[in-house]
């Protein structure tokens, strides 16, 4: 395993179909090792000087910090939102085998 840090990325979409499409494409490109999709998330946020309430779908993606720029660029190019949520948080601990698998899956270019 490399010393490159593992990350958990979060992004939301307006539909499950868009979440599944983005997730599959990110995995095919080996930008992420795994995507969990959580439907029926209620988001409340400020947008254009108003409080908005929307039902969204959350993507939880596992990858490495070295892949962040690729993931960010890809999501911006393929997302329906003009300002998509793209947040990365470090994975501080995890099983060695799982973290190694993340590295293995994201280090190979298809």
C-alpha positions in Angstrom: 0.0 0.0 0.0 1.2 3.5 -0.8 1.4 6.4 1.7 -1.2 8.3 -0.4 -4.2 9.1 1.8 -7.6 7.5 1.3 -10.6 9.8 1.0 -14.4 9.6 1.3 -16.1 11.9 -1.3 -19.6 13.2 -1.0 -21.8 14.5 -3.8 -25.5 14.9 -4.4 -27.7 14.6 -7.5 -31.3 15.4 -8.2 -32.2 11.9 -9.4 -31.2 8.3 -8.7 -30.6 7.7 -12.4 -28.0 10.5 -12.5 -26.3 9.2 -9.3 -26.1 5.7 -10.8 -24.8 7.0 -14.1 -22.1 9.1 -12.4 -21.2 6.2 -10.0 -20.8 3.7 -12.8 -18.7 6.0 -14.9 -16.4 7.0 -12.0 -15.8 3.3 -11.3 -15.2 2.4 -15.0 -12.6 5.1 -15.2 -11.1 3.8 -11.9 -11.3 7.2 -10.3 -13.2 5.6 -7.3 -13.2 2.1 -5.9 -16.7 2.0 -4.6 -19.9 4.2 -4.7 -22.7 3.9 -2.2 -26.0 5.6 -3.3 -28.4 6.8 -0.6 -31.8 7.9 -2.1 -34.4 10.2 -0.5 -32.0 12.7 1.2 -33.7 16.0 2.2 -31.4 19.0 1.6 -32.0 22.5 2.9 -29.6 25.2 1.6 -29.3 28.8 0.5 -29.4 29.3 -3.2 -29.7 32.6 -5.0 -30.7 34.5 -1.8 -33.5 32.0 -0.9 -33.8 29.0 1.3 -34.3 25.9 -0.9 -35.5 22.5 0.1 -34.9 19.6 -2.3 -35.0 15.9 -2.2 -31.6 14.6 -3.4 -29.6 11.4 -3.8 -26.3 11.2 -1.9 -23.2 9.5 -3.4 -20.5 8.2 -1.0 -17.3 7.5 -3.0 -14.1 5.9 -1.8 -10.8 6.9 -3.5 -7.4 8.4 -2.9 -6.4 12.0 -2.6 -4.3 11.6 -5.8 -7.5 11.0 -7.7 -9.4 14.0 -6.4 -8.7 16.4 -9.3 -9.8 13.8 -11.8 -13.0 13.1 -9.9 -13.7 16.8 -9.4 -13.2 17.6 -13.1 -15.3 14.6 -14.2 -18.2 15.4 -11.9 -18.2 19.0 -13.0 -18.3 18.0 -16.7 -21.1 15.4 -16.2 -23.3 16.8 -13.5 -26.6 18.5 -14.0 -26.0 21.1 -11.3 -24.1 24.3 -12.1 -22.4 24.0 -8.7 -22.3 20.3 -7.7 -21.3 19.3 -4.2 -17.8 17.7 -4.3 -16.4 17.3 -0.8 -13.5 15.0 0.3 -12.8 14.0 3.8 -9.9 11.9 4.9 -10.3 8.3 6.0 -8.4 8.3 9.3 -8.6 4.6 9.9 -9.9 1.5 8.2 -9.0 -2.1 7.7 -5.7 -2.6 6.0 -7.2 -4.9 3.4 -10.0 -2.5 2.5 -7.7 0.5 2.2 -5.3 -1.6 0.1 -8.2 -2.5 -2.2 -9.1 1.1 -2.6 -5.5 1.8 -3.8 -5.5 -1.2 -6.1 -8.8 -0.3 -7.8 -7.9 3.4 -8.3 -4.3 2.9 -9.4 -5.1 1.0 -12.6 -6.1 2.9 -15.7 -8.7 1.0 -17.8 
